[in-house]
Structure formats: C-alpha cells, structure tokens
Amino acid sequence: MSKGTLVVLTTGKEAFVRANAILQMTLMVQKTRGMATEFLALGPGVEIFRSNQRNSAQFGQMLEQLRQAGVDLAVCEMSLENLGLTRDQMFDARIVRGGVEVATRLEEGYAVLTF
C-alpha cells in the first residue's frame, strides 16, 4: 500500500478539458483515499497556475478546492524558468525541483500518477 499519491500534470492550458479532469480526479483521490496527496505541475502543466490568463478563474477555483481539501500544491521551478514565468504571475504553490520531488516521493513510497 502506498503512503500517498503524487499526481504529476504535464498537460498545459492547451488541453483545458483534460487538465480540469485531472484536477477533479486529484480532488477525488484526496477525499477517498484519506492519505497524503500532492499535485505537481511540470513543463506546460505549470500554466494552469498562471493567475493572468483566460481560464484563470476556473483553474484558481479548482486549485483552491484542492488546497482546502488538503492537497499539497507544487510547481516545478525549472519549468517556470523555461516558460519565462515568475512567482507573481502564479497562484500560490510550493516551488520545487520537479525531478527531485518525484524521486523523493518514490523513495517515500508514494504512488505516482502522470498525465
């Protein structure tokens, strides 16, 4: 049995419906499994954390629901840099090194789901 679940999103705003579905699934994982759940955005996935885009209100609302449910929200520092994004353009989340975060969670016994 895993100690928690790490959901990794690499799909960006170009696939709004898919990204929204993954956010919804993450919320259900948190509510039904009763163990640690982390949501990590990598590559284009970090775009859903942008607070200044057309779909920001919808993503912001969903991210807040995740946060209130106890999901740990994180974005990859290198992905932000590669896309030219800064913290002030983003909804609140921990800034992490994506590859290190995945490796750490695997060592801790987390199940890792990648989308």
C-alpha positions in Angstrom: 0.0 0.0 0.0 1.4 3.4 -0.9 2.0 6.1 1.6 0.4 8.8 -0.6 -0.3 9.8 -4.1 1.7 12.2 -6.3 -0.3 13.5 -9.3 2.0 14.9 -12.0 0.5 17.1 -14.7 2.5 17.9 -17.8 -0.6 19.0 -19.8 -1.0 22.7 -20.1 -3.8 25.1 -20.8 -3.9 23.9 -24.5 -5.8 20.9 -23.2 -8.2 22.7 -20.8 -10.7 19.9 -20.5 -8.1 17.3 -19.8 -6.3 19.5 -17.2 -9.6 20.2 -15.5 -10.4 16.5 -15.4 -7.0 15.7 -13.8 -7.7 18.4 -11.1 -11.1 16.9 -10.4 -9.6 13.4 -10.2 -6.9 14.6 -7.8 -9.6 16.1 -5.5 -11.4 12.7 -5.5 -8.2 10.8 -4.7 -7.7 13.1 -1.7 -11.2 12.8 -0.5 -11.5 9.0 -0.9 -8.0 7.7 0.0 -7.5 9.6 3.2 -3.8 9.8 2.8 -1.3 12.4 1.6 -1.9 13.7 -1.9 0.4 16.1 -3.8 -0.3 17.8 -7.1 2.9 18.7 -9.1 2.8 20.7 -12.3 5.7 20.2 -14.7 6.6 21.6 -18.1 3.5 23.1 -19.7 1.5 21.9 -16.7 2.7 24.9 -14.8 0.5 27.1 -17.0 -2.6 26.1 -15.0 -1.2 28.0 -12.1 -1.0 31.3 -14.0 -3.3 33.8 -12.5 -3.4 36.1 -15.5 -4.9 34.1 -18.4 -8.4 33.5 -19.8 -9.1 30.3 -17.8 -7.5 31.6 -14.6 -10.8 32.0 -12.7 -11.7 28.3 -13.3 -8.3 27.0 -12.5 -7.9 29.2 -9.5 -11.2 28.0 -8.1 -10.3 24.3 -8.6 -6.8 24.9 -7.1 -8.4 26.5 -4.0 -10.7 23.5 -3.7 -7.7 21.2 -3.8 -5.9 23.3 -1.2 -8.9 23.3 1.1 -9.2 19.5 0.8 -5.5 19.2 2.0 -3.8 18.6 -1.3 -0.2 19.9 -1.4 0.2 22.0 -4.5 3.7 22.3 -6.1 5.1 23.7 -9.4 8.5 22.9 -10.9 11.0 25.8 -10.6 12.8 24.8 -13.8 9.5 24.7 -15.8 8.7 28.2 -14.6 12.1 29.5 -15.7 11.9 27.7 -19.1 8.5 29.3 -19.8 9.6 32.7 -18.5 7.1 32.8 -15.7 7.6 34.4 -12.3 6.0 33.7 -8.9 4.0 36.9 -9.0 2.2 35.6 -12.1 1.2 32.4 -10.3 -1.4 31.1 -7.9 0.1 30.1 -4.6 2.0 26.8 -4.6 5.3 25.4 -3.4 8.2 25.9 -5.8 10.2 22.7 -6.1 12.7 21.0 -8.4 10.3 18.6 -10.3 12.7 15.7 -10.8 13.9 15.8 -7.2 10.3 16.0 -6.0 9.3 12.9 -8.0 12.3 10.9 -6.8 11.7 11.9 -3.2 8.1 10.8 -3.3 9.0 7.5 -4.9 11.6 6.9 -2.2 8.8 7.6 0.4 6.6 5.0 -1.1 4.1 7.3 -3.0 2.1 6.1 -6.0 2.9 8.4 -8.9 0.3 9.2 -11.5 1.5 11.1 -14.5 -0.8 12.9 -17.0 
